[in-house]
Amino acid sequence: MSQRVYRIIVNPASGRGAGARAKSIIERVLGKAGVAYELTQTSGPGEARQLAHEAMLRGYEVIVAVGGDGTAHEIVNGMVQAAQLRGQWASGEPIGTLGIVPLGTGNDYAWRLGLPEHNPELACHTLLADQRRIVDLGQVVDEEGRVEIFNNHLGGAFEGATNIESRKIQRLHGLLLYLVAVLRVIPRYTKAPLITVRYNNGEQTRPLLLASVANGGRSGGGFKMSPGALLDDGQLDLVLADSPHPLVTLYLLPHFLAGTHLSQKRFVSLDRTSHVVIEAAAGIPIHLDGESFRADARRLDIAVLPKRLTVIAGSAR
């Protein structure tokens, strides 16, 4: 395409309907700016991935996710699949440009990119300002060979269980939704699963409350799981936490919110790595960017993919 045309993919269900309500605002701002765009609303899970895949094959340079972390997750995976089909993926170069109008439940990836949350008009102006960054992606391969990309965060064990629980809660959104889910899961999560973690030429096997791999610094709408994580450093942050009792988990909760949990060295550790393997014979639940990936993953091979995506960002965080 000789003229830049924004391909806008709206998840109308995001943010309890915020995506649908934002459509007219987006059309007004972009129309007033005189830019060309094509806008489609999704009708169900998985459609954003397919629309992004088609948009890449049709030559759109900028694909815009209107929604939350899950919408951006789907779109990036669609972009990657199209890049693979076109033979572009093997080059190691950035695959395309992602814009985000963050209107979802968590918006953790958008937060790390410095984008305005739940303000579609301001987010559109940020989009038009076209301040670009090249960032890393994460890749996970499970024991069945299924490959998935994540933009921001992989959460395992307790985090995965909390993500599943959050899907059952109606009417709440944002950090409050995840807090309620956490408080529901804590009393049931009395025995930490035995997990083996291999990274940086070392190995450890022990009961773990959670095993998280972060590209960005925040998850769950406000939990600062890895406050020092950078999206473009060629590294993933591995956070491991142990809890011998639900009361300890409850004690750690405000620390995870504030990002001070790394001071609790008896229970929490952080390391940086470009590659990690996580194994759990009993299977653990896993989420990627807030989207359920596996309810019973037994082996995950996780790697950073440096400098593979261009994003339109806001003020640096």
KOLFIFI-261532 format. One record per residue (C-alpha): residue number from 1; residue in three letters; y, x, z negated. Coordinates in nm, 3 decimals. Layout:
(rec NUM; ALA; (Y; X; Z))
...
// end
This chain:
(rec 1; MET; (0.000; 0.000; 0.000))
(rec 2; SER; (0.339; 0.145; 0.099))
(rec 3; GLN; (0.534; -0.067; -0.152))
(rec 4; ARG; (0.433; -0.061; -0.516))
(rec 5; VAL; (0.281; -0.394; -0.610))
(rec 6; TYR; (0.185; -0.454; -0.972))
(rec 7; ARG; (-0.157; -0.613; -1.013))
(rec 8; ILE; (-0.123; -0.817; -1.330))
(rec 9; ILE; (-0.433; -0.947; -1.506))
(rec 10; VAL; (-0.361; -1.199; -1.782))
(rec 11; ASN; (-0.610; -1.293; -2.050))
(rec 12; PRO; (-0.475; -1.638; -2.147))
(rec 13; ALA; (-0.696; -1.653; -2.457))
(rec 14; SER; (-0.563; -1.328; -2.604))
(rec 15; GLY; (-0.369; -1.352; -2.928))
(rec 16; ARG; (-0.481; -1.712; -2.984))
(rec 17; GLY; (-0.317; -1.822; -2.658))
(rec 18; ALA; (-0.025; -1.577; -2.651))
(rec 19; GLY; (-0.138; -1.450; -2.312))
(rec 20; ALA; (-0.109; -1.794; -2.154))
(rec 21; ARG; (0.234; -1.851; -2.310))
(rec 22; ALA; (0.361; -1.518; -2.180))
(rec 23; LYS; (0.292; -1.589; -1.813))
(rec 24; SER; (0.627; -1.755; -1.741))
(rec 25; ILE; (0.818; -1.480; -1.925))
(rec 26; ILE; (0.646; -1.211; -1.721))
(rec 27; GLU; (0.717; -1.394; -1.397))
(rec 28; ARG; (1.084; -1.437; -1.491))
(rec 29; VAL; (1.142; -1.072; -1.590))
(rec 30; LEU; (0.961; -0.923; -1.292))
(rec 31; GLY; (1.116; -1.175; -1.054))
(rec 32; LYS; (1.465; -1.092; -1.178))
(rec 33; ALA; (1.390; -0.721; -1.131))
(rec 34; GLY; (1.288; -0.789; -0.773))
(rec 35; VAL; (0.952; -0.618; -0.799))
(rec 36; ALA; (0.641; -0.724; -0.611))
(rec 37; TYR; (0.341; -0.836; -0.812))
(rec 38; GLU; (0.021; -1.036; -0.793))
(rec 39; LEU; (-0.078; -1.220; -1.111))
(rec 40; THR; (-0.412; -1.375; -1.201))
(rec 41; GLN; (-0.528; -1.537; -1.524))
(rec 42; THR; (-0.886; -1.471; -1.626))
(rec 43; SER; (-1.121; -1.757; -1.701))
(rec 44; GLY; (-1.374; -1.579; -1.921))
(rec 45; PRO; (-1.518; -1.253; -2.054))
(rec 46; GLY; (-1.589; -0.986; -1.794))
(rec 47; GLU; (-1.352; -1.122; -1.531))
(rec 48; ALA; (-1.075; -0.872; -1.608))
(rec 49; ARG; (-1.321; -0.591; -1.534))
(rec 50; GLN; (-1.410; -0.741; -1.198))
(rec 51; LEU; (-1.048; -0.811; -1.104))
(rec 52; ALA; (-0.949; -0.453; -1.189))
(rec 53; HIS; (-1.241; -0.320; -0.986))
(rec 54; GLU; (-1.130; -0.524; -0.684))
(rec 55; ALA; (-0.766; -0.424; -0.729))
(rec 56; MET; (-0.853; -0.054; -0.726))
(rec 57; LEU; (-1.059; -0.094; -0.411))
(rec 58; ARG; (-0.767; -0.278; -0.248))
(rec 59; GLY; (-0.532; 0.010; -0.324))
(rec 60; TYR; (-0.317; -0.118; -0.609))
(rec 61; GLU; (-0.157; 0.174; -0.790))
(rec 62; VAL; (-0.061; 0.000; -1.116))
(rec 63; ILE; (-0.289; -0.248; -1.290))
(rec 64; VAL; (-0.138; -0.431; -1.586))
(rec 65; ALA; (-0.339; -0.572; -1.876))
(rec 66; VAL; (-0.175; -0.872; -2.042))
(rec 67; GLY; (-0.374; -0.918; -2.360))
(rec 68; GLY; (-0.525; -0.706; -2.632))
(rec 69; ASP; (-0.743; -0.400; -2.666))
(rec 70; GLY; (-1.041; -0.585; -2.521))
(rec 71; THR; (-0.852; -0.676; -2.203))
(rec 72; ALA; (-0.738; -0.316; -2.156))
(rec 73; HIS; (-1.095; -0.202; -2.223))
(rec 74; GLU; (-1.235; -0.427; -1.951))
(rec 75; ILE; (-0.969; -0.324; -1.701))
(rec 76; VAL; (-1.019; 0.050; -1.753))
(rec 77; ASN; (-1.395; 0.012; -1.711))
(rec 78; GLY; (-1.334; -0.181; -1.388))
(rec 79; MET; (-1.104; 0.096; -1.268))
(rec 80; VAL; (-1.363; 0.361; -1.350))
(rec 81; GLN; (-1.636; 0.173; -1.165))
(rec 82; ALA; (-1.414; 0.145; -0.858))
(rec 83; ALA; (-1.327; 0.515; -0.876))
(rec 84; GLN; (-1.698; 0.596; -0.887))
(rec 85; LEU; (-1.764; 0.374; -0.586))
(rec 86; ARG; (-1.484; 0.542; -0.391))
(rec 87; GLY; (-1.606; 0.891; -0.482))
(rec 88; GLN; (-1.284; 0.960; -0.674))
(rec 89; TRP; (-1.442; 0.986; -1.019))
(rec 90; ALA; (-1.621; 1.313; -0.952))
(rec 91; SER; (-1.292; 1.493; -0.882))
(rec 92; GLY; (-1.197; 1.489; -1.250))
(rec 93; GLU; (-0.847; 1.365; -1.163))
(rec 94; PRO; (-0.675; 1.061; -1.321))
(rec 95; ILE; (-0.818; 0.745; -1.167))
(rec 96; GLY; (-0.509; 0.524; -1.157))
(rec 97; THR; (-0.229; 0.380; -1.367))
(rec 98; LEU; (-0.264; 0.127; -1.647))
(rec 99; GLY; (0.021; -0.083; -1.782))
(rec 100; ILE; (-0.012; -0.303; -2.090))
(rec 101; VAL; (0.171; -0.610; -2.217))
(rec 102; PRO; (0.013; -0.614; -2.565))
(rec 103; LEU; (-0.052; -0.966; -2.690))
(rec 104; GLY; (-0.395; -0.939; -2.849))
(rec 105; THR; (-0.538; -0.955; -3.197))
(rec 106; GLY; (-0.533; -0.582; -3.264))
(rec 107; ASN; (-0.320; -0.401; -3.003))
(rec 108; ASP; (-0.423; -0.068; -3.152))
(rec 109; TYR; (-0.426; 0.121; -2.822))
(rec 110; ALA; (-0.085; -0.016; -2.725))
(rec 111; TRP; (0.049; 0.080; -3.068))
(rec 112; ARG; (-0.061; 0.440; -3.013))
(rec 113; LEU; (0.115; 0.436; -2.675))
(rec 114; GLY; (0.439; 0.322; -2.839))
(rec 115; LEU; (0.443; -0.016; -2.666))
(rec 116; PRO; (0.614; -0.323; -2.817))
(rec 117; GLU; (0.357; -0.567; -2.953))
(rec 118; HIS; (0.384; -0.945; -2.916))
(rec 119; ASN; (0.709; -0.917; -2.722))
(rec 120; PRO; (0.626; -0.979; -2.356))
(rec 121; GLU; (0.986; -0.954; -2.236))
(rec 122; LEU; (1.043; -0.613; -2.394))
(rec 123; ALA; (0.697; -0.499; -2.283))
(rec 124; CYS; (0.785; -0.590; -1.923))
(rec 125; HIS; (1.104; -0.384; -1.944))
(rec 126; THR; (0.897; -0.093; -2.076))
(rec 127; LEU; (0.662; -0.141; -1.782))
(rec 128; LEU; (0.953; -0.129; -1.538))
(rec 129; ALA; (1.091; 0.187; -1.705))
(rec 130; ASP; (0.772; 0.352; -1.574))
(rec 131; GLN; (0.741; 0.630; -1.832))
(rec 132; ARG; (0.398; 0.776; -1.758))
(rec 133; ARG; (0.149; 0.979; -1.959))
(rec 134; ILE; (-0.189; 1.119; -1.865))
(rec 135; VAL; (-0.443; 1.055; -2.141))
(rec 136; ASP; (-0.807; 1.111; -2.226))
(rec 137; LEU; (-1.087; 0.858; -2.226))
(rec 138; GLY; (-1.409; 0.841; -2.423))
(rec 139; GLN; (-1.754; 0.779; -2.274))
(rec 140; VAL; (-2.065; 0.655; -2.452))
(rec 141; VAL; (-2.423; 0.642; -2.323))
(rec 142; ASP; (-2.676; 0.447; -2.529))
(rec 143; GLU; (-3.052; 0.495; -2.561))
(rec 144; GLU; (-3.112; 0.268; -2.261))
(rec 145; GLY; (-2.877; 0.466; -2.037))
(rec 146; ARG; (-2.597; 0.210; -2.043))
(rec 147; VAL; (-2.263; 0.383; -1.986))
(rec 148; GLU; (-1.931; 0.246; -2.110))
(rec 149; ILE; (-1.580; 0.386; -2.134))
(rec 150; PHE; (-1.357; 0.339; -2.437))
(rec 151; ASN; (-0.982; 0.390; -2.446))
(rec 152; ASN; (-0.914; 0.405; -2.816))
(rec 153; HIS; (-1.197; 0.377; -3.065))
(rec 154; LEU; (-1.571; 0.354; -3.123))
(rec 155; GLY; (-1.670; 0.205; -3.458))
(rec 156; GLY; (-2.024; 0.216; -3.593))
(rec 157; ALA; (-2.219; 0.068; -3.884))
(rec 158; PHE; (-1.979; -0.107; -4.127))
(rec 159; GLU; (-1.703; -0.113; -3.865))
(rec 160; GLY; (-1.936; -0.269; -3.610))
(rec 161; ALA; (-2.051; -0.531; -3.860))
(rec 162; THR; (-1.690; -0.615; -3.945))
(rec 163; ASN; (-1.609; -0.658; -3.578))
(rec 164; ILE; (-1.897; -0.904; -3.539))
(rec 165; GLU; (-1.781; -1.095; -3.848))
(rec 166; SER; (-1.424; -1.115; -3.717))
(rec 167; ARG; (-1.549; -1.316; -3.418))
(rec 168; LYS; (-1.654; -1.594; -3.654))
(rec 169; ILE; (-1.308; -1.640; -3.807))
(rec 170; GLN; (-1.079; -1.900; -3.654))
(rec 171; ARG; (-0.699; -1.934; -3.667))
(rec 172; LEU; (-0.626; -1.590; -3.814))
(rec 173; HIS; (-0.522; -1.293; -3.602))
(rec 174; GLY; (-0.402; -0.936; -3.634))
(rec 175; LEU; (-0.458; -0.728; -3.943))
(rec 176; LEU; (-0.519; -1.033; -4.164))
(rec 177; LEU; (-0.815; -1.135; -3.947))
(rec 178; TYR; (-0.980; -0.795; -3.988))
(rec 179; LEU; (-0.904; -0.780; -4.360))
(rec 180; VAL; (-1.079; -1.112; -4.416))
(rec 181; ALA; (-1.375; -0.990; -4.208))
(rec 182; VAL; (-1.394; -0.668; -4.413))
(rec 183; LEU; (-1.393; -0.860; -4.741))
(rec 184; ARG; (-1.673; -1.084; -4.614))
(rec 185; VAL; (-1.889; -0.791; -4.507))
(rec 186; ILE; (-1.847; -0.571; -4.817))
(rec 187; PRO; (-2.073; -0.778; -5.050))
(rec 188; ARG; (-2.349; -0.787; -4.787))
(rec 189; TYR; (-2.331; -0.419; -4.696))
(rec 190; THR; (-2.506; -0.283; -5.002))
(rec 191; LYS; (-2.731; -0.022; -4.839))
(rec 192; ALA; (-2.582; 0.230; -4.598))
(rec 193; PRO; (-2.805; 0.306; -4.297))
(rec 194; LEU; (-2.955; 0.651; -4.251))
(rec 195; ILE; (-2.765; 0.814; -3.965))
(rec 196; THR; (-2.803; 1.151; -3.792))
(rec 197; VAL; (-2.490; 1.304; -3.643))
(rec 198; ARG; (-2.493; 1.610; -3.415))
(rec 199; TYR; (-2.168; 1.783; -3.316))
(rec 200; ASN; (-2.006; 2.128; -3.300))
(rec 201; ASN; (-2.350; 2.295; -3.304))
(rec 202; GLY; (-2.436; 2.132; -3.636))
(rec 203; GLU; (-2.643; 1.840; -3.759))
(rec 204; GLN; (-2.648; 1.617; -4.067))
(rec 205; THR; (-2.861; 1.321; -4.168))
(rec 206; ARG; (-2.753; 1.097; -4.454))
(rec 207; PRO; (-2.672; 0.736; -4.544))
(rec 208; LEU; (-2.332; 0.648; -4.397))
(rec 209; LEU; (-2.108; 0.351; -4.451))
(rec 210; LEU; (-1.946; 0.413; -4.116))
(rec 211; ALA; (-1.936; 0.657; -3.827))
(rec 212; SER; (-1.624; 0.627; -3.615))
(rec 213; VAL; (-1.514; 0.820; -3.308))
(rec 214; ALA; (-1.142; 0.798; -3.236))
(rec 215; ASN; (-0.936; 0.881; -2.932))
(rec 216; GLY; (-0.635; 0.696; -3.074))
(rec 217; GLY; (-0.539; 0.680; -3.438))
(rec 218; ARG; (-0.567; 0.312; -3.534))
(rec 219; SER; (-0.822; 0.031; -3.516))
(rec 220; GLY; (-0.873; -0.317; -3.656))
(rec 221; GLY; (-0.510; -0.416; -3.611))
(rec 222; GLY; (-0.376; -0.165; -3.863))
(rec 223; PHE; (-0.646; 0.057; -4.015))
(rec 224; LYS; (-0.531; 0.417; -3.967))
(rec 225; MET; (-0.882; 0.553; -3.927))
(rec 226; SER; (-0.771; 0.885; -3.779))
(rec 227; PRO; (-0.395; 0.916; -3.822))
(rec 228; GLY; (-0.377; 1.256; -3.655))
(rec 229; ALA; (-0.572; 1.163; -3.342))
(rec 230; LEU; (-0.401; 1.233; -3.010))
(rec 231; LEU; (-0.475; 1.060; -2.681))
(rec 232; ASP; (-0.431; 1.374; -2.473))
(rec 233; ASP; (-0.573; 1.669; -2.671))
(rec 234; GLY; (-0.919; 1.682; -2.512))
(rec 235; GLN; (-1.079; 1.605; -2.849))
(rec 236; LEU; (-1.230; 1.308; -3.031))
(rec 237; ASP; (-1.187; 1.257; -3.405))
(rec 238; LEU; (-1.515; 1.195; -3.587))
(rec 239; VAL; (-1.473; 1.007; -3.916))
(rec 240; LEU; (-1.777; 0.975; -4.143))
(rec 241; ALA; (-1.771; 0.779; -4.468))
(rec 242; ASP; (-2.027; 0.724; -4.740))
(rec 243; SER; (-2.016; 0.456; -5.007))
(rec 244; PRO; (-2.281; 0.433; -5.279))
(rec 245; HIS; (-2.160; 0.090; -5.394))
(rec 246; PRO; (-1.954; -0.205; -5.262))
(rec 247; LEU; (-1.692; -0.134; -5.529))
(rec 248; VAL; (-1.642; 0.212; -5.378))
(rec 249; THR; (-1.600; 0.050; -5.036))
(rec 250; LEU; (-1.339; -0.181; -5.186))
(rec 251; TYR; (-1.167; 0.120; -5.344))
(rec 252; LEU; (-1.155; 0.298; -5.007))
(rec 253; LEU; (-1.014; -0.005; -4.822))
(rec 254; PRO; (-0.642; 0.051; -4.902))
(rec 255; HIS; (-0.685; 0.420; -4.821))
(rec 256; PHE; (-0.815; 0.335; -4.473))
(rec 257; LEU; (-0.517; 0.105; -4.426))
(rec 258; ALA; (-0.266; 0.368; -4.532))
(rec 259; GLY; (-0.440; 0.659; -4.359))
(rec 260; THR; (-0.488; 0.840; -4.691))
(rec 261; HIS; (-0.869; 0.813; -4.693))
(rec 262; LEU; (-0.904; 1.175; -4.581))
(rec 263; SER; (-0.790; 1.276; -4.929))
(rec 264; GLN; (-1.107; 1.111; -5.065))
(rec 265; LYS; (-1.323; 1.408; -4.970))
(rec 266; ARG; (-1.614; 1.299; -5.187))
(rec 267; PHE; (-1.664; 1.000; -4.957))
(rec 268; VAL; (-1.483; 1.068; -4.627))
(rec 269; SER; (-1.480; 1.354; -4.377))
(rec 270; LEU; (-1.306; 1.418; -4.045))
(rec 271; ASP; (-1.392; 1.667; -3.773))
(rec 272; ARG; (-1.273; 1.711; -3.417))
(rec 273; THR; (-1.518; 1.754; -3.133))
(rec 274; SER; (-1.552; 1.698; -2.760))
(rec 275; HIS; (-1.910; 1.572; -2.787))
(rec 276; VAL; (-2.115; 1.398; -3.056))
(rec 277; VAL; (-2.458; 1.235; -3.073))
(rec 278; ILE; (-2.521; 0.958; -3.327))
(rec 279; GLU; (-2.874; 0.837; -3.405))
(rec 280; ALA; (-2.992; 0.559; -3.635))
(rec 281; ALA; (-3.361; 0.467; -3.632))
(rec 282; ALA; (-3.293; 0.123; -3.778))
(rec 283; GLY; (-3.013; 0.051; -3.531))
(rec 284; ILE; (-2.645; 0.000; -3.614))
(rec 285; PRO; (-2.378; -0.233; -3.472))
(rec 286; ILE; (-2.119; -0.067; -3.249))
(rec 287; HIS; (-1.785; -0.183; -3.116))
(rec 288; LEU; (-1.574; -0.019; -2.847))
(rec 289; ASP; (-1.202; -0.100; -2.857))
(rec 290; GLY; (-1.279; -0.410; -3.062))
(rec 291; GLU; (-1.544; -0.534; -2.816))
(rec 292; SER; (-1.905; -0.556; -2.931))
(rec 293; PHE; (-2.114; -0.297; -2.747))
(rec 294; ARG; (-2.449; -0.304; -2.925))
(rec 295; ALA; (-2.575; -0.491; -3.232))
(rec 296; ASP; (-2.856; -0.240; -3.288))
(rec 297; ALA; (-2.774; 0.093; -3.125))
(rec 298; ARG; (-3.026; 0.367; -3.201))
(rec 299; ARG; (-2.880; 0.655; -3.004))
(rec 300; LEU; (-2.529; 0.715; -2.871))
(rec 301; ASP; (-2.421; 1.017; -2.668))
(rec 302; ILE; (-2.040; 1.028; -2.687))
(rec 303; ALA; (-1.804; 1.260; -2.498))
(rec 304; VAL; (-1.435; 1.296; -2.430))
(rec 305; LEU; (-1.317; 1.276; -2.069))
(rec 306; PRO; (-0.992; 1.474; -2.063))
(rec 307; LYS; (-0.691; 1.359; -1.860))
(rec 308; ARG; (-0.869; 1.079; -1.674))
(rec 309; LEU; (-0.616; 0.794; -1.694))
(rec 310; THR; (-0.244; 0.754; -1.630))
(rec 311; VAL; (-0.073; 0.502; -1.859))
(rec 312; ILE; (0.276; 0.356; -1.873))
(rec 313; ALA; (0.387; 0.429; -2.228))
(rec 314; GLY; (0.674; 0.354; -2.461))
(rec 315; SER; (0.826; 0.560; -2.740))
(rec 316; ALA; (0.596; 0.839; -2.859))
(rec 317; ARG; (0.397; 0.789; -3.180))
// end
